[in-house]
């Protein structure tokens, strides 16, 4: 009995690869196509979320910020994964609150996949704000020096599935080019955004 069971088991093992090879595949599918392990390709993406303004600072510290951003796909994709990380996406966004500095920005974002689900980003671009720039600035507001500058950001993201992602972001509005004011300081925000790819 044991010998018969062993022979049947060996027979099934020998026949199963042959049976798998004789199964019909859907049209356009190759039986030699390798399994894909690369990260999902980047597409249009909308992100919305919140942040805390100037944590640890004195002026405008702790204000709740609301932000939104839209990002384009890469204009082209390179086959080399390392080189492809240097091809940026482009973004357009805004950050707003009810009692502090609000700004809008546009620029480039570089996305590097650490794994299929985890990625990091760096962003750089131009920005405009509605902050205080005059000679008299209220004690609870930042002295920005000017209403134009740059926005820098760093982010760590997790893809929840093919469409949704969660991104932790640190961003800063820089007014370093405003030489007519003493020690201008732009706002910095720490927060998170929920992204949807479409």
Order of alpha helices (4+ residues) and beta strands (2+ residues): alpha-beta-beta-alpha-beta-beta-beta-beta-beta-beta
